[in-house]
Amino acid sequence: MSLNTYRVGDHVYVEDTPAGPFDIRRIEELTRTPSGRVDAKLSCFFRRHDLTASLIGFADENLGALIEDESLNTRQRELLAERELFNSNILETVSASLIRGKCSVLKVSDVESAFSYLGKEDVFFYCFMYEPSVRTLMCDEGEIRVGPEYQSDVPPVLGKNETDPRNFETLETLLWTPEHDLSEDDIDRYLDKVKSVGTFARTLDSSSRIQQNSLLISAVSASRDITPFLAMDVLHKHDYDLSKALRAIVSPSMVIPRDELEDWSVAEANLFEEALEKIGKDFFAIRQEVLPWKSMKAIVEYYYMWKTSDRYSKQKTLKANEAKSRLGKINLPKIDNETNRNGPAVTTVSNWKKPCGNCGSVSSSQWFSVHVFGTGKVCQGCWEYWKKYAGIKKFNE
């Protein structure tokens, strides 16, 4: 039996439905399930017919020199459209048995002409990222941010005898000074007392008891950076008087300080972890699509605190165990058209007397029914072309 080898990173055809063209995907992971079946985690590419007319118009306007090549005739422009794909961050997991062969997907290069994509079989190209949930296109390349909207204004260099005319008291806020009478031991004892107050306050607070159902968790939360920051800020505001600072800390008006790791609910933490798995470390996209009620500052702060948490450690261990079941490559048998998709071939050459409903050919090893060609049958060449490129092969091609 003839076999095809597929590896992580390969671009492949996937048959989601027998009645439509192949989907084009990139293999991200290959995993063997406990039942012995091999699943493929795939990143999705979209074709032009998956986009709205306005997005297609935007893509054509911004594709640049590739489609503006005057040497291209009308048919070549149609062929180029059949080869154009749109990358995405969408991931899906399917059975590896749905893979139907390899293809190549290339990022558009400014130094290549359109003919470099038309001259080879099973070659596609892309330029834009497509986000189906909000129906937007983005250019899939880095951008050098230069200009006054990105760079700060650099003041002129002062001469040797010049002084800075700015009033620094209006530009800066003093938060701490070493010029006080307290020793290091005094400050350490003060911080320990504030942490104890924070632990006790959390045991009395109803909202804290729901999320922190043990004294140990309350103590850990009270010991994180947010508590010493508050304690030192209060001490500074009270001129480094320990008695006044402690009275302010235990006053009824003082709000329990909570960092992002403590402030987020379990549901929000689950949403963040799911988004991180699906989208990656794109905080802008996570905020826009999943957590719009959170500020960018809150999301970034939560991420770096989450990486020190028990939730992250458990997830990391789980991923390490999952990695052991991942495969680097798989071998799949080549699909025989006589037994795939639509069941047995419609008829054979000896029994089928009518020409192909598309190209007019009367010679084919197999014949297929495809709805876009009407009620007639099409030859294997036209059928394979339609499945791969979602287009109709012309008679002279």
N, C-alpha and C positions, 0 to 999 in steps of 0.2 A: 504494500500500500504506500502510495506517495504521500509524504508529509511536508507540511510547511512549519517553519520555526518562527515563533513570535516572541519578541523580547519587550521588556519595559522600555518605553520611549518610541516604539514603532507606531506609525500611523496606519490604521486599518479600516477596511470596509466592515460595517456591521449591519446585519439585516434585521431591522426592528419589525418590519411588516413585509410579507411577501408581495403585497399589492403596490408598494412604493419603491423609490430608488434607495440605494444603500445610504446609511448614515456614515459619516466620516468621523473617526474618533482617534484619540491618542491614548495608548496604554500607559496608565500611571502605576497600577499594581496588578499583580497576578497572585491570587490566593486560592489555596485548596481548602475546601470546606470539610467538616468532619465526615460528611457522606461520601467524600472522594471527588465531588464535582469541582471544576476549576472555574472561579469567578474572575472577571476582569473589571477593575475600576478604571473608568475611561473619562477623559476630558472631552468636551463636546465642541465640534465645529458646526456652524450653520451655513446653509446655502442661501442664495439670493431669494428664493421663493419663500423662505422663512421670515423675511423682513417686510416691513411696510414699504409702500411706494415712496414715501418721503425719505426714509432711511436709505433706500437704494439710490435715490437722487443725490443725497448727501454723499454717499460713498463714491459715486461716479464723479462728482464735482471735486472731491479731494484726493482721488486716486492719482491725479497728476499725469505725468508724461506717459505712463504705461498705456492708457487708453487714448491719449491724444496723438499717438504715433500716426502720422499721415500715411504711412505705408500699409496700414491695416485696412483691409476691405471690410464690407458689411458682415460677411460670414465669419471672418476671423475675429471680429468684435463679439459676435455671438458665441463663438467657441471660448473666447477669453472669459466671458461672463459665466459660462458653464464651469470653468476652472476656479472661479473666485469663491473663497470661503470666508467665514467670519469666526475668529477665535472667541472663546468665552472662558469664564471661570466655573461653568457648570460641570459637575461631576455626576456620573451615574455608574451603577454596578450592574453588569449583565453576565449571563453565562458565556464562557469563552466559546461555546459551541456555535454562537451566533456570528462569530468572526468569519468573514468571507474572502479574506485576502489582504495584501499589503498595498499601500499607496505612499506617496510622498507629499508632504505639505510644507511649502517653503514660505518664508517671510519675504515680502516684496523687497527687492534690492534696487536702489537707484541706478546701479551700473549695468543692469540687465534689461534687455528689451522684452517686449511681449512674446516674441517668438521663442524665447528660452523656456516659456511655460507651455507653449502650444506644440512644440516639436517632440514631446515625450509623452508616452502613455502613462496613465495613473499618476500624473503630476498636477498638484493644485497649488494655489498661492493664497495668502491672506495679508491684509494690511491693517484691519481694524479689529478691535475687541467689541463684542456685542453683549449687552446685558438684557436678557429677555424680560426680566421682571419690570424694568422701567423703560424698555424699548429705546435704548440709546446706543450710540456708537462712539468709541473712543480710539484714538490712534495708539497702536500697540508699540510704542517706542519711547525711549527716554527723552526728556526735554531739558535743555540747558536754560535755566531761569536767569536771564540777564536783563537788567533794566532797573529803573528807579522804584518799580513796584516790588522788587525782590531784594535789592541791596539798600543798606542804610546809608544815610548821608554822612560822609566823613568830613568833620570840621577841618579848617585849615590848620597847618602846623604852626604852633606858637614859636616866636623868635626867642632868642636867649634872654632878652630883657623884658619880655612880655609876660603878663599874668592872665590867667583864665578869668574872663569877666563874668562867668556864670556863678550863680549863688547855689552852692552845693546843698545847702540846707533845704532848698525847695526841690532838689532832684533826688535826694537820698533820705531814707528812713532808718534810723539807728534801731536795731533790734536787740543788740547785746553789746556789752562793753566789759572788758576785764578790769576796769577801774572801779572796784568795789572792795568791801572789807570781808567778804565771805571767802572761806577756804574751800578747797576741792572737796573735803569731807563734808562740810556744811551743805554744799550743793548736792552731793550724792545722797545724803540723808533726806534732803528735801524732795528729791526726785523719787526716792523709794516711798515716801509718804504719799505723794501724789498718785503713784501707781496703785497703792493700796486703796486710796479713795476711789480711783477709777474702777477697780475690781469690785468694791463694795457697792458702788452706784449701779453697776451693771446687774448685780444680783437682785437689786430692788426694782430695776426698770423692767416693765412688762414686755416691751418690744424686744429688749435684749434677751430676756429669758426664753423667748420663742426660738431665736436663732442660736443662742448659746446655752445649751441645756446642761452645762457642767461648770463647776468653779474653775477648773483648769483652763477651759477655753476663755472664760471671762478674764482670768489673770493674764493669759497670753495676749488678748486684745488690748488690755490696759497697759501692756509693756511695750507695745510697738511704738514707732517713732512719733505718732500723732500726739501721744500723751506727754513725752518730754518736751516736744515743741511748744505745747500749750503751757506747760509748767514754767518753762524758761521765759516765755512771752509775758506771762502774768508776773513773774518775779521782776522782770525788767520794768514793767509798767508801775510797779510799786517800789521802785527805787532800791531794789535788792533788800527789802525788809521781809524776812522770812515769815514773821507773824502775820503781817498784812496779806502777803501772798497766799498763805494757807487759808486764811479766813475767806479770801476771795474764791479760792478753789472749792471750798465746801459750802459756799453760799447757795441758796435755792435758785438764784438766777443763772448759775453756771450750767451750761449745756454739756452733756457728756460728749467728748470729742471722739469722732469716729472717722476712720480712714475709709477708702473705697472698698477694701476687702471686707470690712465689717458692715458697711452701709448697704451693699448690694444684697438683694434677696436671692434665695436659692433658684428661683425661676429665671432671674436675670443672669445669674452665673451660668445656668444651663444654656440659655440663649447665646451667651458670649462664646462658650466652648463649641457649640454647634456651628456658629458662624466662623470661628477660627479654623475649624476643620474643613468647612466648605469653601470659604473665601480666601483664607490665609491671613497673614499679618498685614492686612490693608485696613487700618483703623478708620479711614474715611468711608470706605465701602461698608464696614460693619456698622458704623453709626448711621449711615444713610439708609441701609436696608433692614437692619435688625434692631438697633437700639437708638432710635432718633431722639428719645427723651433724655439721653445721657450726653453730657458735654464731651468734647474731644479730650480735654484734660482728664476727666473722670475715667474715660476708657483707657487712655495710655497709663495712668497711674494704676488702675486696676490690673492691667496686663502684667506689669512688672512686679506687683505684689502677689498676683496669682501664681507666678512662676516660683515663688518661695513657699507656696501653701501646700497643704496635704492633698488638696484636690488635684493639683498639678502632678505631684509625686505618684498618686494612684493612676492617673491617666498615662503618665510616662511609662510606668510599669506595664500597664495594659497594652500600650503600643509596642513595647519591647517584646511582649509575648506574642502579639499578632504578627510582628515582623518575622518570627521564626517560621510561621506558616506561609510566608510569601515566597513566590517562585521568581527566579530571574528570567526564565524562559519556559515556553511550552511548545510541544509539537502537536499539531492538529492535522488530521487527514484532509487532503484536498476534497472540496465538495464536488460531487458528481451532479451535474444539472439534471440528470434523469431521475434523481430521487430527492431533490431539494425544492424548496419554496412552494411551488404549486403542485407538488406530487409528481407523478410520472410525466414525461414529456407528452405534449399534446398529441403528436403523431410523428412518424418517421418520414424520411424523404420518399421512400417507395410508395407510401400511402397518401402523401399530401401532394396534390397536383397544382394547387393554386400558388401564385407567387407571393413573396413577402409583402405584407401590407404597407411596408415603409419603403424599402429600397427596390422591390420588384424581383429580388433574387428567387430562383426556383431551386437552389441547391443549398441545403443546410442539414447538418447532422441532427438538429432538433428544432422544434417550432414551439412558440410560446404565445399565450394570450396576454396582451397588455392593454389596459383600458384606454390609454391615450391614443392608441392606433385604431380604435373602433372594434368592430366585431371580427376582423380578420386576424390571421396569425402572422407573427414576425419571425424572422430567422434569428439564429443564435447571435450573430454579430450585432444586429440592431438591438436585441434584447439586452445584451451585455453592456452596450454603450449607454442605453437608457438607465440601467441599474447603477452604473458608475457615475455618470455625468448629469443625470436628470434632464437630459436633452435628447433631441431626435437626430439621428445620424442621417446626413444627406446622401442622396443616391450615389454621387461620384466620390465619396470619401472612403 
